[in-house]
Amino acid sequence: MENHSIFKSNRCCVIITGASKGFGRILAKKFAHSFFNQFSNDKESILKFILIARNENELDSLANELRSIDSRCNMVTKIVTDLAETKAIDDINKEFEQNLNITCPNLTVNDAAKRHVYYRLNLYSIMEMTSVFLRQIKTHHCHIINVSSLAAIKPMPGLLDYCVGKAAREAYFKQLANELITTKQSKTKYRILNYAPGPLDTEMFRQLQQESTLQKQFQETIPLKPEDSANKLLQILYKDEFADAAHVDYYD
């Protein structure tokens, strides 16, 4: 029978966010027990922990618990930071460089700030605006159309944040549709559609055609006229055959 094991080396590093309590804290202890059981007779084994959380006292307590599991568990780095703040990425990057001898050049405060702005614009604002709209709506019938993308359901190289943002928005509207159906607190009939308009001949598309990492992919794509995609959307709404919060593509 094949011997399965979690750890593939006797020198490992475990990085846990939200480590001070709950599931993260339990996982840290479980990993420690598992590692030292697996390498119980290996005195050269090393398990390093990098624990990330906001509560320093709880991290200190967890570090002591980990050390009590095995005397070899003495390499515990604590990063006390709030991941909701952009400077947290800088804190983590410094600790990685010092404790793992690696640098993460893509993890910078500047990039984190840009990412925050992107999600603020393309995700959070949509959620908040929709919430305000739903509280004010008085009509008996309401359509909510999320302009989605193939990127919401299919990874696209070089478009990490765009894909994540689109996928998150679509997940939000799917869950919203489910809650509107189950709560039934309103007399309004809601129809939610995630519509992917296809590759449109827009300024954004032309910009992507110039990006070095995406140039070939987008130069081989024939864009659609926005008017054609808009007409397709109107046809979909007119037929009214889509499931609630369905992902419908122009090419479907």
C-alpha positions as CSV (number, residue, x, y, z in Angstrom):
1,M,0.0,0.0,0.0
2,E,1.4,3.4,-1.0
3,N,2.5,5.5,2.0
4,H,0.8,9.0,1.6
5,S,2.2,12.0,3.5
6,I,1.5,15.7,3.6
7,F,5.1,16.8,3.8
8,K,7.4,15.9,0.9
9,S,10.6,17.2,2.6
10,N,12.0,17.2,6.1
11,R,12.6,20.9,5.8
12,C,9.3,22.8,5.4
13,C,7.7,26.2,5.9
14,V,4.1,26.7,6.8
15,I,2.6,30.2,6.2
16,I,-0.9,30.8,7.7
17,T,-2.9,33.9,7.6
18,G,-5.6,34.5,10.2
19,A,-3.5,32.3,12.5
20,S,-4.4,33.7,15.8
21,K,-7.7,32.0,16.2
22,G,-10.3,29.7,14.8
23,F,-9.5,27.5,11.8
24,G,-6.1,29.0,11.2
25,R,-5.0,28.4,14.8
26,I,-6.2,24.8,14.6
27,L,-4.5,24.2,11.3
28,A,-1.1,25.4,12.7
29,K,-1.2,22.9,15.5
30,K,-2.4,20.1,13.2
31,F,0.4,20.7,10.8
32,A,2.9,20.7,13.6
33,H,1.7,17.4,15.0
34,S,1.6,15.9,11.5
35,F,5.1,17.0,10.6
36,F,6.8,15.8,13.7
37,N,4.9,12.5,13.7
38,Q,6.1,12.0,10.1
39,F,9.7,12.8,10.9
40,S,9.7,11.6,14.5
41,N,13.1,9.9,14.1
42,D,14.7,12.6,12.0
43,K,16.7,15.0,14.2
44,E,17.6,17.1,11.2
45,S,14.0,17.9,10.3
46,I,13.0,21.6,10.4
47,L,9.5,23.0,10.4
48,K,9.3,26.8,10.1
49,F,6.1,28.7,10.8
50,I,5.2,32.2,9.6
51,L,2.0,33.2,11.4
52,I,0.1,36.3,10.2
53,A,-2.7,37.9,12.2
54,R,-3.7,41.2,13.9
55,N,-3.6,40.0,17.5
56,E,-0.1,39.9,18.9
57,N,-1.0,38.3,22.2
58,E,-2.9,35.4,20.4
59,L,0.1,34.9,18.1
60,D,2.4,34.7,21.1
61,S,0.1,32.2,22.7
62,L,0.0,30.0,19.6
63,A,3.8,30.2,19.2
64,N,4.2,28.8,22.7
65,E,1.7,26.0,21.9
66,L,3.6,25.1,18.8
67,R,6.9,24.9,20.7
68,S,5.3,22.7,23.3
69,I,4.3,20.2,20.6
70,D,8.0,19.4,19.8
71,S,11.3,20.9,20.9
72,R,12.3,21.1,17.3
73,C,9.4,23.5,16.6
74,N,11.4,26.6,17.6
75,M,11.3,28.6,14.3
76,V,8.2,30.6,14.6
77,T,8.0,34.0,12.9
78,K,5.0,36.3,13.9
79,I,3.8,39.0,11.6
80,V,1.3,41.3,13.4
81,T,-0.5,43.2,10.6
82,D,-3.9,43.9,9.2
83,L,-4.3,42.5,5.8
84,A,-6.9,45.0,5.0
85,E,-4.2,47.7,5.0
86,T,-2.0,48.1,2.0
87,K,1.2,48.4,4.1
88,A,0.6,44.8,5.2
89,I,2.0,43.5,1.9
90,D,5.2,45.5,2.6
91,D,5.5,44.0,6.1
92,I,5.0,40.5,4.7
93,N,7.5,41.0,1.9
94,K,10.2,42.1,4.4
95,E,9.6,39.0,6.6
96,F,9.7,36.7,3.6
97,E,13.0,38.2,2.5
98,Q,14.5,37.8,6.0
99,N,13.1,34.4,6.9
100,L,12.8,32.6,3.6
101,N,15.7,34.2,1.7
102,I,13.3,35.1,-1.1
103,T,11.9,38.3,-2.3
104,C,8.5,38.9,-3.8
105,P,9.1,41.8,-6.3
106,N,5.5,41.8,-7.4
107,L,4.3,42.4,-3.8
108,T,4.7,46.1,-3.3
109,V,2.7,48.7,-1.5
110,N,2.3,50.6,-4.8
111,D,0.8,47.5,-6.5
112,A,-1.4,46.7,-3.5
113,A,-2.7,50.3,-3.6
114,K,-3.5,50.0,-7.3
115,R,-5.2,46.6,-6.7
116,H,-7.3,48.2,-3.9
117,V,-8.4,50.9,-6.3
118,Y,-9.2,48.4,-9.0
119,Y,-11.4,46.2,-6.7
120,R,-12.9,49.3,-5.2
121,L,-14.1,50.5,-8.6
122,N,-15.0,47.2,-10.2
123,L,-16.3,45.1,-7.3
124,Y,-17.0,46.9,-4.0
125,S,-18.7,49.9,-5.6
126,I,-21.0,47.6,-7.6
127,M,-22.0,45.7,-4.5
128,E,-22.7,48.8,-2.5
129,M,-24.6,50.5,-5.3
130,T,-26.7,47.5,-5.9
131,S,-27.5,47.3,-2.2
132,V,-28.7,50.9,-2.2
133,F,-30.7,50.4,-5.4
134,L,-32.5,47.3,-4.0
135,R,-33.5,49.3,-0.8
136,Q,-35.1,52.0,-3.0
137,I,-36.7,50.0,-5.7
138,K,-40.5,50.2,-5.7
139,T,-41.5,48.7,-9.0
140,H,-43.0,45.2,-9.5
141,H,-40.5,44.0,-12.0
142,C,-36.7,44.7,-12.1
143,H,-33.9,43.6,-14.3
144,I,-30.3,43.7,-13.0
145,I,-27.7,43.1,-15.7
146,N,-24.1,42.5,-14.8
147,V,-21.8,43.1,-17.7
148,S,-19.6,40.0,-17.3
149,S,-17.0,38.3,-19.4
150,L,-15.6,35.0,-20.5
151,A,-12.9,35.9,-18.0
152,A,-15.4,35.3,-15.2
153,I,-15.5,31.6,-15.9
154,K,-12.2,30.9,-17.8
155,P,-8.7,32.0,-16.7
156,M,-6.9,34.2,-19.1
157,P,-3.1,34.5,-18.9
158,G,-1.9,38.0,-18.1
159,L,-5.3,39.2,-16.8
160,L,-5.2,38.1,-13.2
161,D,-7.1,40.9,-11.5
162,Y,-9.5,41.3,-14.4
163,C,-10.5,37.6,-14.2
164,V,-10.8,37.7,-10.4
165,G,-12.9,40.8,-10.4
166,K,-15.2,39.5,-13.1
167,A,-15.5,36.1,-11.3
168,A,-16.2,37.8,-8.0
169,R,-18.9,40.0,-9.4
170,E,-20.6,37.1,-11.0
171,A,-20.5,35.1,-7.8
172,Y,-22.0,38.1,-6.0
173,F,-24.9,38.4,-8.4
174,K,-25.5,34.6,-8.3
175,Q,-25.7,34.7,-4.5
176,L,-27.9,37.9,-4.6
177,A,-30.3,36.1,-7.0
178,N,-30.5,33.2,-4.6
179,E,-31.2,35.4,-1.6
180,L,-33.8,37.4,-3.4
181,I,-35.6,34.2,-4.3
182,T,-35.4,32.7,-0.8
183,T,-36.3,35.7,1.3
184,K,-39.4,36.7,-0.7
185,Q,-39.6,39.9,1.4
186,S,-40.4,42.1,-1.6
187,K,-43.2,42.1,-4.1
188,T,-40.8,43.0,-6.8
189,K,-39.9,40.3,-9.3
190,Y,-36.2,40.4,-9.9
191,R,-34.4,39.0,-13.0
192,I,-30.6,39.0,-12.8
193,L,-28.4,38.2,-15.8
194,N,-24.7,37.9,-16.1
195,Y,-24.1,38.9,-19.7
196,A,-20.8,38.4,-21.4
197,P,-20.8,40.7,-24.4
198,G,-17.9,39.1,-26.2
199,P,-14.7,40.9,-27.3
200,L,-15.9,44.4,-28.3
201,D,-14.1,46.9,-30.5
202,T,-13.4,49.3,-27.8
203,E,-10.5,51.3,-26.5
204,M,-9.8,48.7,-23.9
205,F,-9.6,46.0,-26.5
206,R,-7.2,48.0,-28.7
207,Q,-5.0,48.6,-25.6
208,L,-4.9,44.9,-24.9
209,Q,-3.8,44.3,-28.5
210,Q,-0.7,46.4,-27.7
211,E,0.2,44.6,-24.5
212,S,3.3,42.5,-25.0
213,T,2.1,39.6,-23.0
214,L,-1.3,39.6,-24.6
215,Q,-0.5,40.9,-28.1
216,K,-0.8,37.6,-30.0
217,Q,-3.9,36.5,-28.2
218,F,-5.9,39.7,-28.9
219,Q,-4.5,40.4,-32.3
220,E,-5.9,37.0,-33.5
221,T,-9.3,37.9,-32.1
222,I,-11.8,39.6,-34.3
223,P,-13.8,42.1,-32.1
224,L,-17.5,42.6,-32.3
225,K,-19.3,45.8,-32.9
226,P,-20.8,47.0,-29.6
227,E,-24.1,47.6,-31.3
228,D,-24.3,44.0,-32.3
229,S,-23.7,42.8,-28.8
230,A,-26.2,45.2,-27.4
231,N,-28.8,43.9,-29.8
232,K,-28.1,40.4,-28.7
233,L,-28.6,41.4,-25.1
234,L,-32.0,42.9,-25.9
235,Q,-33.0,39.7,-27.6
236,I,-32.1,37.7,-24.5
237,L,-34.1,40.0,-22.3
238,Y,-37.0,39.9,-24.7
239,K,-37.1,36.1,-24.8
240,D,-36.7,36.0,-21.0
241,E,-35.7,32.3,-21.1
242,F,-32.5,32.5,-19.0
243,A,-32.2,31.0,-15.6
244,D,-31.8,33.5,-12.7
245,A,-28.2,34.8,-12.6
246,A,-27.2,32.7,-15.5
247,H,-24.0,33.4,-17.4
248,V,-25.0,34.0,-21.0
249,D,-22.4,34.8,-23.6
250,Y,-22.9,36.6,-26.9
251,Y,-21.8,33.5,-28.7
252,D,-24.3,31.2,-26.8
